[in-house]
Amino acid sequence: MNRILLSLAAPPFAVCHYGCARRCAAPIGAFWLTGIVGLVYGGLGGPLNNGSVAWWVVGIGVLLWGVAAIWTLLTVQGVDDDRSRVSGSNRLCQALAGSGSRLDESDPLEEVERSRREE
């Protein structure tokens, strides 16, 4: 399935399949599920439950689904930029800098062991 089509139809699944699922899948999924609930609830009559469609609730559901889809498209695009190592991609630099300890930092456990040996 095409990445863009999956991002529009099921945003959390697109994020899980194409990239950054650790940080973005849960909030995108919350927006997407709330949008689905808004569509169903508005289609069933909404808070007035008068037998007709509550279009304003359906509109809120479509809006929330759209936010999830746009967020997913931006997230998946950013992951592709990082994987291709395009210059100017700050996310790659931050991910590499944040993964593991830096070489100029000493290990705190080694410092404790050295101080115990000196005593």
Secondary structure, 3 states (H helix, E strand, C coil): CCHHHHHHHCHHHHHHHHCCHHHHHHHHHHHHHHHHHHHHHHHCCCCCCCCCCCHHHHHHHHHHHHHHHHHHHHHHHHHHHHHCCCCCCHHHHHHHHHCCCCCCCCCHHHHHHHHHHHC
